Amino acid sequence: MSLYVHIPWCIKKCPYCDFNSHALKGGLPEQAYVDALLQDFDQELEAIQRRPLQSIFFGGGTPSLMSAEGFDRLLTGLKQRIVFTDDIEITMEANPGTYEHDRFKRYRDVGINRLSLGVQSFQDEKLKALGRIHCAAEAREAIASLQEIGFDNFNIDLMHGLPGQSTDDALFDLKTAIDLKPTHLSWYQLTIEPNTIFYSKTPVLPEEDELWSIQEEGWELLQQAGFEQYEISAYSQPGRQARHNLNYWQFGDYIGIGAGAHGKLTDMAAGNIYRNWKTRMPADYLNVAKPFEAGQRVLESDELPIEFMMNALRLNAGVHEQLFTRHTGMPLDALKEQRSFAIQQGLLENNHRLQPTRQGRLFLNNLLEMFA
């Protein structure tokens, strides 16, 4: 059981961002939002069935706009309602601007033990093209600051395929990140999503050949530095995978609270799996006259194979085949025909795991279509 908490505000909406984030106008309604989050969580308690939390992830938006005192009140309230495992992983997304530097120690003191820094690039011109409000020097300073404070587990979020980016540019960013010794790297290609500024005013992006060169040389560089690719865009030092995200990819259960948050829960008694989602607009979420939940639906049995595989096949090692039955309640035979065909096509390993081959990872969409 994991918990995702969405903090929907940011200083400025980035032109590539399609997340539920809103530029902050005026002061952050911190106390009211923490109250709402705890009330939202209270409504999920019955469905949780007393299972302890093994991870919490504060995403956004920019969660680090919230004070350490706000997080302390929220975490204290959660602990009064549910058991935390002794080794719980509590991650907060943060921007590397100077505003956050002074807060890192206080965040650690209230129980946040993992940070994910949205660096995106270590080159000022690329950051400007992405609409980021920090500079490369601030990113380096932020990382030095959190290491000095004692954060020994942190992720650097890095993009490639940026406007005007060459292979050398991308490798410079990657080398810089590696030299700063994070335990985890999220390294992924910029994509143009609907309902973003970049979708209506698309910048000139690298050609396919350049993108392939970036990925091939970047993979080799990460491997040489001791980073293991365990998921499509996730690389970690040994034993430092993101436990919260692993739970998603292994089709585990998680609660989502906050404006626009999504959750996935198994009703053990009824044998149903359902997804739910919360109202998106912060003003509606904070309106006591309106419900937190915007909708929910039970996953039909014919949806479960693709729902499970869309997550599991993101992992390089896949998952043990028995996890399918454990997390969906369906017999393994439900995958037999599609699985056999995928193995024949060289996209799935022929072993006791549901594991993509290298070819399967390269053509993941084709592989997933076989289970749809």
Salt bridges, closest charged atoms under 4 A:
ASP35 OD1 - ARG73 NH1 2.94
ASP40 OD1 - LYS278 NZ 2.61
ASP42 OD1 - ARG81 NE 2.58
GLU44 OE2 - LYS278 NZ 2.93
ASP87 OD2 - ARG243 NH1 3.73
ASP109 OD2 - LYS105 NZ 3.08
GLU125 OE2 - LYS126 NZ 3.78
ASP169 OD2 - LYS126 NZ 3.40
GLU216 OE2 - ARG358 NH2 3.45
GLU231 OE2 - ARG314 NH2 2.37
ASP253 OD2 - ARG51 NH1 2.97
ASP253 OD1 - LYS264 NZ 3.12
ASP284 OD1 - LYS290 NZ 2.92
GLU303 OE2 - ARG297 NH2 2.94
GLU307 OE1 - ARG275 NH2 2.61
GLU321 OE1 - ARG339 NH2 2.94
GLU321 OE2 - HIS352 ND1 3.17
